[in-house]
Amino acid sequence: QVQVVESGGGLVQAGGSLRLSCTTSGSSFSIDHTDWYRQPPGNQRKWVAGMPGSSVRSVAGRFTVSRDNAKNAVNLEIDSLKPEDTGIYYCNVRGLRNIRGTLIPFYLWGPGTQVTVSS
């Protein structure tokens, strides 16, 4: 079984930085893509940033996605935080599980981690 869990959320001041982690655990799996989404209060979940499984780092404006192979994690760093960055951050992982020689695709969401940015 493969599981995904996010960590690193909390209350931060505007202008600061934050690093969230998405850790995938289990056995006999590979990751094709990892994406981060944000769901603001009362709004729909929206894509924030992502990276293919073969990449190590991806930068887009204030958002940096990076891989930590030692922890089997994909991190999301957000710089110059704004109050509108507030929300629950979810990690979505797509990949393949090897079950007795058969590759089975998986598409998993973590439970989310709350980020609140105060002005």
Phi and psi restraints in degrees (range 20) as a CNS / XPLOR table:
assign (resid 1 and name C) (resid 2 and name N)
       (resid 2 and name CA) (resid 2 and name C) 1.0 -109.7 20.0 2
assign (resid 2 and name N) (resid 2 and name CA)
       (resid 2 and name C) (resid 3 and name N) 1.0 136.2 20.0 2
assign (resid 2 and name C) (resid 3 and name N)
       (resid 3 and name CA) (resid 3 and name C) 1.0 -128.4 20.0 2
assign (resid 3 and name N) (resid 3 and name CA)
       (resid 3 and name C) (resid 4 and name N) 1.0 149.0 20.0 2
assign (resid 3 and name C) (resid 4 and name N)
       (resid 4 and name CA) (resid 4 and name C) 1.0 -125.4 20.0 2
assign (resid 4 and name N) (resid 4 and name CA)
       (resid 4 and name C) (resid 5 and name N) 1.0 135.2 20.0 2
assign (resid 4 and name C) (resid 5 and name N)
       (resid 5 and name CA) (resid 5 and name C) 1.0 -144.0 20.0 2
assign (resid 5 and name N) (resid 5 and name CA)
       (resid 5 and name C) (resid 6 and name N) 1.0 138.1 20.0 2
assign (resid 5 and name C) (resid 6 and name N)
       (resid 6 and name CA) (resid 6 and name C) 1.0 -98.0 20.0 2
assign (resid 6 and name N) (resid 6 and name CA)
       (resid 6 and name C) (resid 7 and name N) 1.0 155.2 20.0 2
assign (resid 6 and name C) (resid 7 and name N)
       (resid 7 and name CA) (resid 7 and name C) 1.0 -152.9 20.0 2
assign (resid 7 and name N) (resid 7 and name CA)
       (resid 7 and name C) (resid 8 and name N) 1.0 167.0 20.0 2
assign (resid 7 and name C) (resid 8 and name N)
       (resid 8 and name CA) (resid 8 and name C) 1.0 103.2 20.0 2
assign (resid 8 and name N) (resid 8 and name CA)
       (resid 8 and name C) (resid 9 and name N) 1.0 -1.7 20.0 2
assign (resid 8 and name C) (resid 9 and name N)
       (resid 9 and name CA) (resid 9 and name C) 1.0 -72.9 20.0 2
assign (resid 9 and name N) (resid 9 and name CA)
       (resid 9 and name C) (resid 10 and name N) 1.0 171.7 20.0 2
assign (resid 9 and name C) (resid 10 and name N)
       (resid 10 and name CA) (resid 10 and name C) 1.0 162.4 20.0 2
assign (resid 10 and name N) (resid 10 and name CA)
       (resid 10 and name C) (resid 11 and name N) 1.0 -166.7 20.0 2
assign (resid 10 and name C) (resid 11 and name N)
       (resid 11 and name CA) (resid 11 and name C) 1.0 -100.2 20.0 2
assign (resid 11 and name N) (resid 11 and name CA)
       (resid 11 and name C) (resid 12 and name N) 1.0 123.0 20.0 2
assign (resid 11 and name C) (resid 12 and name N)
       (resid 12 and name CA) (resid 12 and name C) 1.0 -133.2 20.0 2
assign (resid 12 and name N) (resid 12 and name CA)
       (resid 12 and name C) (resid 13 and name N) 1.0 158.6 20.0 2
assign (resid 12 and name C) (resid 13 and name N)
       (resid 13 and name CA) (resid 13 and name C) 1.0 -87.7 20.0 2
assign (resid 13 and name N) (resid 13 and name CA)
       (resid 13 and name C) (resid 14 and name N) 1.0 149.4 20.0 2
assign (resid 13 and name C) (resid 14 and name N)
       (resid 14 and name CA) (resid 14 and name C) 1.0 -57.6 20.0 2
assign (resid 14 and name N) (resid 14 and name CA)
       (resid 14 and name C) (resid 15 and name N) 1.0 141.2 20.0 2
assign (resid 14 and name C) (resid 15 and name N)
       (resid 15 and name CA) (resid 15 and name C) 1.0 94.5 20.0 2
assign (resid 15 and name N) (resid 15 and name CA)
       (resid 15 and name C) (resid 16 and name N) 1.0 -16.4 20.0 2
assign (resid 15 and name C) (resid 16 and name N)
       (resid 16 and name CA) (resid 16 and name C) 1.0 -84.7 20.0 2
assign (resid 16 and name N) (resid 16 and name CA)
       (resid 16 and name C) (resid 17 and name N) 1.0 -172.2 20.0 2
assign (resid 16 and name C) (resid 17 and name N)
       (resid 17 and name CA) (resid 17 and name C) 1.0 -126.3 20.0 2
assign (resid 17 and name N) (resid 17 and name CA)
       (resid 17 and name C) (resid 18 and name N) 1.0 159.3 20.0 2
assign (resid 17 and name C) (resid 18 and name N)
       (resid 18 and name CA) (resid 18 and name C) 1.0 -148.6 20.0 2
assign (resid 18 and name N) (resid 18 and name CA)
       (resid 18 and name C) (resid 19 and name N) 1.0 145.8 20.0 2
assign (resid 18 and name C) (resid 19 and name N)
       (resid 19 and name CA) (resid 19 and name C) 1.0 -124.1 20.0 2
assign (resid 19 and name N) (resid 19 and name CA)
       (resid 19 and name C) (resid 20 and name N) 1.0 123.1 20.0 2
assign (resid 19 and name C) (resid 20 and name N)
       (resid 20 and name CA) (resid 20 and name C) 1.0 -104.9 20.0 2
assign (resid 20 and name N) (resid 20 and name CA)
       (resid 20 and name C) (resid 21 and name N) 1.0 149.5 20.0 2
assign (resid 20 and name C) (resid 21 and name N)
       (resid 21 and name CA) (resid 21 and name C) 1.0 -122.7 20.0 2
assign (resid 21 and name N) (resid 21 and name CA)
       (resid 21 and name C) (resid 22 and name N) 1.0 142.9 20.0 2
assign (resid 21 and name C) (resid 22 and name N)
       (resid 22 and name CA) (resid 22 and name C) 1.0 -120.9 20.0 2
assign (resid 22 and name N) (resid 22 and name CA)
       (resid 22 and name C) (resid 23 and name N) 1.0 111.9 20.0 2
assign (resid 22 and name C) (resid 23 and name N)
       (resid 23 and name CA) (resid 23 and name C) 1.0 -108.4 20.0 2
assign (resid 23 and name N) (resid 23 and name CA)
       (resid 23 and name C) (resid 24 and name N) 1.0 128.3 20.0 2
assign (resid 23 and name C) (resid 24 and name N)
       (resid 24 and name CA) (resid 24 and name C) 1.0 -108.1 20.0 2
assign (resid 24 and name N) (resid 24 and name CA)
       (resid 24 and name C) (resid 25 and name N) 1.0 129.6 20.0 2
assign (resid 24 and name C) (resid 25 and name N)
       (resid 25 and name CA) (resid 25 and name C) 1.0 -128.5 20.0 2
assign (resid 25 and name N) (resid 25 and name CA)
       (resid 25 and name C) (resid 26 and name N) 1.0 159.5 20.0 2
assign (resid 25 and name C) (resid 26 and name N)
       (resid 26 and name CA) (resid 26 and name C) 1.0 140.1 20.0 2
assign (resid 26 and name N) (resid 26 and name CA)
       (resid 26 and name C) (resid 27 and name N) 1.0 -162.6 20.0 2
assign (resid 26 and name C) (resid 27 and name N)
       (resid 27 and name CA) (resid 27 and name C) 1.0 -134.3 20.0 2
assign (resid 27 and name N) (resid 27 and name CA)
       (resid 27 and name C) (resid 28 and name N) 1.0 152.3 20.0 2
assign (resid 27 and name C) (resid 28 and name N)
       (resid 28 and name CA) (resid 28 and name C) 1.0 53.6 20.0 2
assign (resid 28 and name N) (resid 28 and name CA)
       (resid 28 and name C) (resid 29 and name N) 1.0 57.4 20.0 2
assign (resid 28 and name C) (resid 29 and name N)
       (resid 29 and name CA) (resid 29 and name C) 1.0 -140.0 20.0 2
assign (resid 29 and name N) (resid 29 and name CA)
       (resid 29 and name C) (resid 30 and name N) 1.0 159.9 20.0 2
assign (resid 29 and name C) (resid 30 and name N)
       (resid 30 and name CA) (resid 30 and name C) 1.0 -133.2 20.0 2
assign (resid 30 and name N) (resid 30 and name CA)
       (resid 30 and name C) (resid 31 and name N) 1.0 152.6 20.0 2
assign (resid 30 and name C) (resid 31 and name N)
       (resid 31 and name CA) (resid 31 and name C) 1.0 -107.7 20.0 2
assign (resid 31 and name N) (resid 31 and name CA)
       (resid 31 and name C) (resid 32 and name N) 1.0 127.4 20.0 2
assign (resid 31 and name C) (resid 32 and name N)
       (resid 32 and name CA) (resid 32 and name C) 1.0 -89.3 20.0 2
assign (resid 32 and name N) (resid 32 and name CA)
       (resid 32 and name C) (resid 33 and name N) 1.0 -38.5 20.0 2
assign (resid 32 and name C) (resid 33 and name N)
       (resid 33 and name CA) (resid 33 and name C) 1.0 -160.1 20.0 2
assign (resid 33 and name N) (resid 33 and name CA)
       (resid 33 and name C) (resid 34 and name N) 1.0 144.7 20.0 2
assign (resid 33 and name C) (resid 34 and name N)
       (resid 34 and name CA) (resid 34 and name C) 1.0 -126.1 20.0 2
assign (resid 34 and name N) (resid 34 and name CA)
       (resid 34 and name C) (resid 35 and name N) 1.0 130.6 20.0 2
assign (resid 34 and name C) (resid 35 and name N)
       (resid 35 and name CA) (resid 35 and name C) 1.0 -127.6 20.0 2
assign (resid 35 and name N) (resid 35 and name CA)
       (resid 35 and name C) (resid 36 and name N) 1.0 148.9 20.0 2
assign (resid 35 and name C) (resid 36 and name N)
       (resid 36 and name CA) (resid 36 and name C) 1.0 -112.0 20.0 2
assign (resid 36 and name N) (resid 36 and name CA)
       (resid 36 and name C) (resid 37 and name N) 1.0 138.0 20.0 2
assign (resid 36 and name C) (resid 37 and name N)
       (resid 37 and name CA) (resid 37 and name C) 1.0 -127.6 20.0 2
assign (resid 37 and name N) (resid 37 and name CA)
       (resid 37 and name C) (resid 38 and name N) 1.0 154.6 20.0 2
assign (resid 37 and name C) (resid 38 and name N)
       (resid 38 and name CA) (resid 38 and name C) 1.0 -124.9 20.0 2
assign (resid 38 and name N) (resid 38 and name CA)
       (resid 38 and name C) (resid 39 and name N) 1.0 136.4 20.0 2
assign (resid 38 and name C) (resid 39 and name N)
       (resid 39 and name CA) (resid 39 and name C) 1.0 -120.7 20.0 2
assign (resid 39 and name N) (resid 39 and name CA)
       (resid 39 and name C) (resid 40 and name N) 1.0 102.2 20.0 2
assign (resid 39 and name C) (resid 40 and name N)
       (resid 40 and name CA) (resid 40 and name C) 1.0 -69.1 20.0 2
assign (resid 40 and name N) (resid 40 and name CA)
       (resid 40 and name C) (resid 41 and name N) 1.0 160.3 20.0 2
assign (resid 40 and name C) (resid 41 and name N)
       (resid 41 and name CA) (resid 41 and name C) 1.0 -56.5 20.0 2
assign (resid 41 and name N) (resid 41 and name CA)
       (resid 41 and name C) (resid 42 and name N) 1.0 126.0 20.0 2
assign (resid 41 and name C) (resid 42 and name N)
       (resid 42 and name CA) (resid 42 and name C) 1.0 74.5 20.0 2
assign (resid 42 and name N) (resid 42 and name CA)
       (resid 42 and name C) (resid 43 and name N) 1.0 10.4 20.0 2
assign (resid 42 and name C) (resid 43 and name N)
       (resid 43 and name CA) (resid 43 and name C) 1.0 -126.2 20.0 2
assign (resid 43 and name N) (resid 43 and name CA)
       (resid 43 and name C) (resid 44 and name N) 1.0 171.6 20.0 2
assign (resid 43 and name C) (resid 44 and name N)
       (resid 44 and name CA) (resid 44 and name C) 1.0 -80.6 20.0 2
assign (resid 44 and name N) (resid 44 and name CA)
       (resid 44 and name C) (resid 45 and name N) 1.0 158.8 20.0 2
assign (resid 44 and name C) (resid 45 and name N)
       (resid 45 and name CA) (resid 45 and name C) 1.0 -70.5 20.0 2
assign (resid 45 and name N) (resid 45 and name CA)
       (resid 45 and name C) (resid 46 and name N) 1.0 133.6 20.0 2
assign (resid 45 and name C) (resid 46 and name N)
       (resid 46 and name CA) (resid 46 and name C) 1.0 -131.4 20.0 2
assign (resid 46 and name N) (resid 46 and name CA)
       (resid 46 and name C) (resid 47 and name N) 1.0 148.2 20.0 2
assign (resid 46 and name C) (resid 47 and name N)
       (resid 47 and name CA) (resid 47 and name C) 1.0 -68.0 20.0 2
assign (resid 47 and name N) (resid 47 and name CA)
       (resid 47 and name C) (resid 48 and name N) 1.0 139.1 20.0 2
assign (resid 47 and name C) (resid 48 and name N)
       (resid 48 and name CA) (resid 48 and name C) 1.0 -112.5 20.0 2
assign (resid 48 and name N) (resid 48 and name CA)
       (resid 48 and name C) (resid 49 and name N) 1.0 -51.9 20.0 2
assign (resid 48 and name C) (resid 49 and name N)
       (resid 49 and name CA) (resid 49 and name C) 1.0 -165.8 20.0 2
assign (resid 49 and name N) (resid 49 and name CA)
       (resid 49 and name C) (resid 50 and name N) 1.0 162.0 20.0 2
assign (resid 49 and name C) (resid 50 and name N)
       (resid 50 and name CA) (resid 50 and name C) 1.0 -164.1 20.0 2
assign (resid 50 and name N) (resid 50 and name CA)
       (resid 50 and name C) (resid 51 and name N) 1.0 173.6 20.0 2
assign (resid 50 and name C) (resid 51 and name N)
       (resid 51 and name CA) (resid 51 and name C) 1.0 -158.4 20.0 2
assign (resid 51 and name N) (resid 51 and name CA)
       (resid 51 and name C) (resid 52 and name N) 1.0 138.8 20.0 2
assign (resid 51 and name C) (resid 52 and name N)
       (resid 52 and name CA) (resid 52 and name C) 1.0 -65.6 20.0 2
assign (resid 52 and name N) (resid 52 and name CA)
       (resid 52 and name C) (resid 53 and name N) 1.0 158.7 20.0 2
assign (resid 52 and name C) (resid 53 and name N)
       (resid 53 and name CA) (resid 53 and name C) 1.0 -64.9 20.0 2
assign (resid 53 and name N) (resid 53 and name CA)
       (resid 53 and name C) (resid 54 and name N) 1.0 -22.1 20.0 2
assign (resid 53 and name C) (resid 54 and name N)
       (resid 54 and name CA) (resid 54 and name C) 1.0 -85.2 20.0 2
assign (resid 54 and name N) (resid 54 and name CA)
       (resid 54 and name C) (resid 55 and name N) 1.0 -9.8 20.0 2
assign (resid 54 and name C) (resid 55 and name N)
       (resid 55 and name CA) (resid 55 and name C) 1.0 -90.7 20.0 2
assign (resid 55 and name N) (resid 55 and name CA)
       (resid 55 and name C) (resid 56 and name N) 1.0 160.5 20.0 2
assign (resid 55 and name C) (resid 56 and name N)
       (resid 56 and name CA) (resid 56 and name C) 1.0 -107.9 20.0 2
assign (resid 56 and name N) (resid 56 and name CA)
       (resid 56 and name C) (resid 57 and name N) 1.0 -33.8 20.0 2
assign (resid 56 and name C) (resid 57 and name N)
       (resid 57 and name CA) (resid 57 and name C) 1.0 -154.8 20.0 2
assign (resid 57 and name N) (resid 57 and name CA)
       (resid 57 and name C) (resid 58 and name N) 1.0 143.3 20.0 2
assign (resid 57 and name C) (resid 58 and name N)
       (resid 58 and name CA) (resid 58 and name C) 1.0 -144.9 20.0 2
assign (resid 58 and name N) (resid 58 and name CA)
       (resid 58 and name C) (resid 59 and name N) 1.0 128.4 20.0 2
assign (resid 58 and name C) (resid 59 and name N)
       (resid 59 and name CA) (resid 59 and name C) 1.0 -119.3 20.0 2
assign (resid 59 and name N) (resid 59 and name CA)
       (resid 59 and name C) (resid 60 and name N) 1.0 131.1 20.0 2
assign (resid 59 and name C) (resid 60 and name N)
       (resid 60 and name CA) (resid 60 and name C) 1.0 -142.5 20.0 2
assign (resid 60 and name N) (resid 60 and name CA)
       (resid 60 and name C) (resid 61 and name N) 1.0 97.1 20.0 2
assign (resid 60 and name C) (resid 61 and name N)
       (resid 61 and name CA) (resid 61 and name C) 1.0 64.3 20.0 2
assign (resid 61 and name N) (resid 61 and name CA)
       (resid 61 and name C) (resid 62 and name N) 1.0 -121.1 20.0 2
assign (resid 61 and name C) (resid 62 and name N)
       (resid 62 and name CA) (resid 62 and name C) 1.0 -84.2 20.0 2
assign (resid 62 and name N) (resid 62 and name CA)
       (resid 62 and name C) (resid 63 and name N) 1.0 -2.3 20.0 2
assign (resid 62 and name C) (resid 63 and name N)
       (resid 63 and name CA) (resid 63 and name C) 1.0 -112.0 20.0 2
assign (resid 63 and name N) (resid 63 and name CA)
       (resid 63 and name C) (resid 64 and name N) 1.0 127.2 20.0 2
assign (resid 63 and name C) (resid 64 and name N)
       (resid 64 and name CA) (resid 64 and name C) 1.0 -124.5 20.0 2
assign (resid 64 and name N) (resid 64 and name CA)
       (resid 64 and name C) (resid 65 and name N) 1.0 124.9 20.0 2
assign (resid 64 and name C) (resid 65 and name N)
       (resid 65 and name CA) (resid 65 and name C) 1.0 -107.4 20.0 2
assign (resid 65 and name N) (resid 65 and name CA)
       (resid 65 and name C) (resid 66 and name N) 1.0 131.6 20.0 2
assign (resid 65 and name C) (resid 66 and name N)
       (resid 66 and name CA) (resid 66 and name C) 1.0 -142.8 20.0 2
assign (resid 66 and name N) (resid 66 and name CA)
       (resid 66 and name C) (resid 67 and name N) 1.0 156.4 20.0 2
assign (resid 66 and name C) (resid 67 and name N)
       (resid 67 and name CA) (resid 67 and name C) 1.0 -103.7 20.0 2
assign (resid 67 and name N) (resid 67 and name CA)
       (resid 67 and name C) (resid 68 and name N) 1.0 139.4 20.0 2
assign (resid 67 and name C) (resid 68 and name N)
       (resid 68 and name CA) (resid 68 and name C) 1.0 -119.9 20.0 2
assign (resid 68 and name N) (resid 68 and name CA)
       (resid 68 and name C) (resid 69 and name N) 1.0 93.9 20.0 2
assign (resid 68 and name C) (resid 69 and name N)
       (resid 69 and name CA) (resid 69 and name C) 1.0 -64.8 20.0 2
assign (resid 69 and name N) (resid 69 and name CA)
       (resid 69 and name C) (resid 70 and name N) 1.0 -32.9 20.0 2
assign (resid 69 and name C) (resid 70 and name N)
       (resid 70 and name CA) (resid 70 and name C) 1.0 -62.3 20.0 2
assign (resid 70 and name N) (resid 70 and name CA)
       (resid 70 and name C) (resid 71 and name N) 1.0 -31.6 20.0 2
assign (resid 70 and name C) (resid 71 and name N)
       (resid 71 and name CA) (resid 71 and name C) 1.0 -106.7 20.0 2
assign (resid 71 and name N) (resid 71 and name CA)
       (resid 71 and name C) (resid 72 and name N) 1.0 2.7 20.0 2
assign (resid 71 and name C) (resid 72 and name N)
       (resid 72 and name CA) (resid 72 and name C) 1.0 52.6 20.0 2
assign (resid 72 and name N) (resid 72 and name CA)
       (resid 72 and name C) (resid 73 and name N) 1.0 47.3 20.0 2
assign (resid 72 and name C) (resid 73 and name N)
       (resid 73 and name CA) (resid 73 and name C) 1.0 -129.3 20.0 2
assign (resid 73 and name N) (resid 73 and name CA)
       (resid 73 and name C) (resid 74 and name N) 1.0 155.2 20.0 2
assign (resid 73 and name C) (resid 74 and name N)
       (resid 74 and name CA) (resid 74 and name C) 1.0 -120.5 20.0 2
assign (resid 74 and name N) (resid 74 and name CA)
       (resid 74 and name C) (resid 75 and name N) 1.0 122.4 20.0 2
assign (resid 74 and name C) (resid 75 and name N)
       (resid 75 and name CA) (resid 75 and name C) 1.0 -99.6 20.0 2
assign (resid 75 and name N) (resid 75 and name CA)
       (resid 75 and name C) (resid 76 and name N) 1.0 149.4 20.0 2
assign (resid 75 and name C) (resid 76 and name N)
       (resid 76 and name CA) (resid 76 and name C) 1.0 -120.6 20.0 2
assign (resid 76 and name N) (resid 76 and name CA)
       (resid 76 and name C) (resid 77 and name N) 1.0 117.2 20.0 2
assign (resid 76 and name C) (resid 77 and name N)
       (resid 77 and name CA) (resid 77 and name C) 1.0 -105.4 20.0 2
assign (resid 77 and name N) (resid 77 and name CA)
       (resid 77 and name C) (resid 78 and name N) 1.0 131.9 20.0 2
assign (resid 77 and name C) (resid 78 and name N)
       (resid 78 and name CA) (resid 78 and name C) 1.0 -119.9 20.0 2
assign (resid 78 and name N) (resid 78 and name CA)
       (resid 78 and name C) (resid 79 and name N) 1.0 121.4 20.0 2
assign (resid 78 and name C) (resid 79 and name N)
       (resid 79 and name CA) (resid 79 and name C) 1.0 -100.3 20.0 2
assign (resid 79 and name N) (resid 79 and name CA)
       (resid 79 and name C) (resid 80 and name N) 1.0 161.7 20.0 2
assign (resid 79 and name C) (resid 80 and name N)
       (resid 80 and name CA) (resid 80 and name C) 1.0 47.3 20.0 2
assign (resid 80 and name N) (resid 80 and name CA)
       (resid 80 and name C) (resid 81 and name N) 1.0 54.7 20.0 2
assign (resid 80 and name C) (resid 81 and name N)
       (resid 81 and name CA) (resid 81 and name C) 1.0 -57.2 20.0 2
assign (resid 81 and name N) (resid 81 and name CA)
       (resid 81 and name C) (resid 82 and name N) 1.0 143.3 20.0 2
assign (resid 81 and name C) (resid 82 and name N)
       (resid 82 and name CA) (resid 82 and name C) 1.0 -122.3 20.0 2
assign (resid 82 and name N) (resid 82 and name CA)
       (resid 82 and name C) (resid 83 and name N) 1.0 155.0 20.0 2
assign (resid 82 and name C) (resid 83 and name N)
       (resid 83 and name CA) (resid 83 and name C) 1.0 -55.2 20.0 2
assign (resid 83 and name N) (resid 83 and name CA)
       (resid 83 and name C) (resid 84 and name N) 1.0 -31.2 20.0 2
assign (resid 83 and name C) (resid 84 and name N)
       (resid 84 and name CA) (resid 84 and name C) 1.0 -72.9 20.0 2
assign (resid 84 and name N) (resid 84 and name CA)
       (resid 84 and name C) (resid 85 and name N) 1.0 -5.2 20.0 2
assign (resid 84 and name C) (resid 85 and name N)
       (resid 85 and name CA) (resid 85 and name C) 1.0 -80.4 20.0 2
assign (resid 85 and name N) (resid 85 and name CA)
       (resid 85 and name C) (resid 86 and name N) 1.0 -5.8 20.0 2
assign (resid 85 and name C) (resid 86 and name N)
       (resid 86 and name CA) (resid 86 and name C) 1.0 -63.2 20.0 2
assign (resid 86 and name N) (resid 86 and name CA)
       (resid 86 and name C) (resid 87 and name N) 1.0 138.4 20.0 2
assign (resid 86 and name C) (resid 87 and name N)
       (resid 87 and name CA) (resid 87 and name C) 1.0 158.2 20.0 2
assign (resid 87 and name N) (resid 87 and name CA)
       (resid 87 and name C) (resid 88 and name N) 1.0 -179.0 20.0 2
assign (resid 87 and name C) (resid 88 and name N)
       (resid 88 and name CA) (resid 88 and name C) 1.0 -91.9 20.0 2
assign (resid 88 and name N) (resid 88 and name CA)
       (resid 88 and name C) (resid 89 and name N) 1.0 126.6 20.0 2
assign (resid 88 and name C) (resid 89 and name N)
       (resid 89 and name CA) (resid 89 and name C) 1.0 -99.3 20.0 2
assign (resid 89 and name N) (resid 89 and name CA)
       (resid 89 and name C) (resid 90 and name N) 1.0 126.3 20.0 2
assign (resid 89 and name C) (resid 90 and name N)
       (resid 90 and name CA) (resid 90 and name C) 1.0 -115.5 20.0 2
assign (resid 90 and name N) (resid 90 and name CA)
       (resid 90 and name C) (resid 91 and name N) 1.0 147.9 20.0 2
assign (resid 90 and name C) (resid 91 and name N)
       (resid 91 and name CA) (resid 91 and name C) 1.0 -109.6 20.0 2
assign (resid 91 and name N) (resid 91 and name CA)
       (resid 91 and name C) (resid 92 and name N) 1.0 136.0 20.0 2
assign (resid 91 and name C) (resid 92 and name N)
       (resid 92 and name CA) (resid 92 and name C) 1.0 -121.8 20.0 2
assign (resid 92 and name N) (resid 92 and name CA)
       (resid 92 and name C) (resid 93 and name N) 1.0 127.5 20.0 2
assign (resid 92 and name C) (resid 93 and name N)
       (resid 93 and name CA) (resid 93 and name C) 1.0 -121.7 20.0 2
assign (resid 93 and name N) (resid 93 and name CA)
       (resid 93 and name C) (resid 94 and name N) 1.0 129.2 20.0 2
assign (resid 93 and name C) (resid 94 and name N)
       (resid 94 and name CA) (resid 94 and name C) 1.0 -114.5 20.0 2
assign (resid 94 and name N) (resid 94 and name CA)
       (resid 94 and name C) (resid 95 and name N) 1.0 137.9 20.0 2
assign (resid 94 and name C) (resid 95 and name N)
       (resid 95 and name CA) (resid 95 and name C) 1.0 -170.1 20.0 2
assign (resid 95 and name N) (resid 95 and name CA)
       (resid 95 and name C) (resid 96 and name N) 1.0 -161.0 20.0 2
assign (resid 95 and name C) (resid 96 and name N)
       (resid 96 and name CA) (resid 96 and name C) 1.0 -130.9 20.0 2
assign (resid 96 and name N) (resid 96 and name CA)
       (resid 96 and name C) (resid 97 and name N) 1.0 137.9 20.0 2
assign (resid 96 and name C) (resid 97 and name N)
       (resid 97 and name CA) (resid 97 and name C) 1.0 -106.2 20.0 2
assign (resid 97 and name N) (resid 97 and name CA)
       (resid 97 and name C) (resid 98 and name N) 1.0 139.6 20.0 2
assign (resid 97 and name C) (resid 98 and name N)
       (resid 98 and name CA) (resid 98 and name C) 1.0 -98.7 20.0 2
assign (resid 98 and name N) (resid 98 and name CA)
       (resid 98 and name C) (resid 99 and name N) 1.0 105.4 20.0 2
assign (resid 98 and name C) (resid 99 and name N)
       (resid 99 and name CA) (resid 99 and name C) 1.0 -112.8 20.0 2
assign (resid 99 and name N) (resid 99 and name CA)
       (resid 99 and name C) (resid 100 and name N) 1.0 102.5 20.0 2
assign (resid 99 and name C) (resid 100 and name N)
       (resid 100 and name CA) (resid 100 and name C) 1.0 50.6 20.0 2
assign (resid 100 and name N) (resid 100 and name CA)
       (resid 100 and name C) (resid 101 and name N) 1.0 47.3 20.0 2
assign (resid 100 and name C) (resid 101 and name N)
       (resid 101 and name CA) (resid 101 and name C) 1.0 87.0 20.0 2
assign (resid 101 and name N) (resid 101 and name CA)
       (resid 101 and name C) (resid 102 and name N) 1.0 -5.5 20.0 2
assign (resid 101 and name C) (resid 102 and name N)
       (resid 102 and name CA) (resid 102 and name C) 1.0 -104.5 20.0 2
assign (resid 102 and name N) (resid 102 and name CA)
       (resid 102 and name C) (resid 103 and name N) 1.0 129.8 20.0 2
assign (resid 102 and name C) (resid 103 and name N)
       (resid 103 and name CA) (resid 103 and name C) 1.0 -88.4 20.0 2
assign (resid 103 and name N) (resid 103 and name CA)
       (resid 103 and name C) (resid 104 and name N) 1.0 118.7 20.0 2
assign (resid 103 and name C) (resid 104 and name N)
       (resid 104 and name CA) (resid 104 and name C) 1.0 -113.8 20.0 2
assign (resid 104 and name N) (resid 104 and name CA)
       (resid 104 and name C) (resid 105 and name N) 1.0 122.7 20.0 2
assign (resid 104 and name C) (resid 105 and name N)
       (resid 105 and name CA) (resid 105 and name C) 1.0 -70.5 20.0 2
assign (resid 105 and name N) (resid 105 and name CA)
       (resid 105 and name C) (resid 106 and name N) 1.0 147.1 20.0 2
assign (resid 105 and name C) (resid 106 and name N)
       (resid 106 and name CA) (resid 106 and name C) 1.0 -131.6 20.0 2
assign (resid 106 and name N) (resid 106 and name CA)
       (resid 106 and name C) (resid 107 and name N) 1.0 156.3 20.0 2
assign (resid 106 and name C) (resid 107 and name N)
       (resid 107 and name CA) (resid 107 and name C) 1.0 -145.4 20.0 2
assign (resid 107 and name N) (resid 107 and name CA)
       (resid 107 and name C) (resid 108 and name N) 1.0 100.4 20.0 2
assign (resid 107 and name C) (resid 108 and name N)
       (resid 108 and name CA) (resid 108 and name C) 1.0 -121.7 20.0 2
assign (resid 108 and name N) (resid 108 and name CA)
       (resid 108 and name C) (resid 109 and name N) 1.0 143.9 20.0 2
assign (resid 108 and name C) (resid 109 and name N)
       (resid 109 and name CA) (resid 109 and name C) 1.0 -109.8 20.0 2
assign (resid 109 and name N) (resid 109 and name CA)
       (resid 109 and name C) (resid 110 and name N) 1.0 144.6 20.0 2
assign (resid 109 and name C) (resid 110 and name N)
       (resid 110 and name CA) (resid 110 and name C) 1.0 -82.8 20.0 2
assign (resid 110 and name N) (resid 110 and name CA)
       (resid 110 and name C) (resid 111 and name N) 1.0 172.8 20.0 2
assign (resid 110 and name C) (resid 111 and name N)
       (resid 111 and name CA) (resid 111 and name C) 1.0 -75.1 20.0 2
assign (resid 111 and name N) (resid 111 and name CA)
       (resid 111 and name C) (resid 112 and name N) 1.0 -13.7 20.0 2
assign (resid 111 and name C) (resid 112 and name N)
       (resid 112 and name CA) (resid 112 and name C) 1.0 95.6 20.0 2
assign (resid 112 and name N) (resid 112 and name CA)
       (resid 112 and name C) (resid 113 and name N) 1.0 156.4 20.0 2
assign (resid 112 and name C) (resid 113 and name N)
       (resid 113 and name CA) (resid 113 and name C) 1.0 -136.4 20.0 2
assign (resid 113 and name N) (resid 113 and name CA)
       (resid 113 and name C) (resid 114 and name N) 1.0 135.7 20.0 2
assign (resid 113 and name C) (resid 114 and name N)
       (resid 114 and name CA) (resid 114 and name C) 1.0 -83.7 20.0 2
assign (resid 114 and name N) (resid 114 and name CA)
       (resid 114 and name C) (resid 115 and name N) 1.0 131.3 20.0 2
assign (resid 114 and name C) (resid 115 and name N)
       (resid 115 and name CA) (resid 115 and name C) 1.0 -121.0 20.0 2
assign (resid 115 and name N) (resid 115 and name CA)
       (resid 115 and name C) (resid 116 and name N) 1.0 126.2 20.0 2
assign (resid 115 and name C) (resid 116 and name N)
       (resid 116 and name CA) (resid 116 and name C) 1.0 -124.4 20.0 2
assign (resid 116 and name N) (resid 116 and name CA)
       (resid 116 and name C) (resid 117 and name N) 1.0 122.8 20.0 2
assign (resid 116 and name C) (resid 117 and name N)
       (resid 117 and name CA) (resid 117 and name C) 1.0 -108.4 20.0 2
assign (resid 117 and name N) (resid 117 and name CA)
       (resid 117 and name C) (resid 118 and name N) 1.0 119.3 20.0 2
assign (resid 117 and name C) (resid 118 and name N)
       (resid 118 and name CA) (resid 118 and name C) 1.0 -93.1 20.0 2
assign (resid 118 and name N) (resid 118 and name CA)
       (resid 118 and name C) (resid 119 and name N) 1.0 144.9 20.0 2
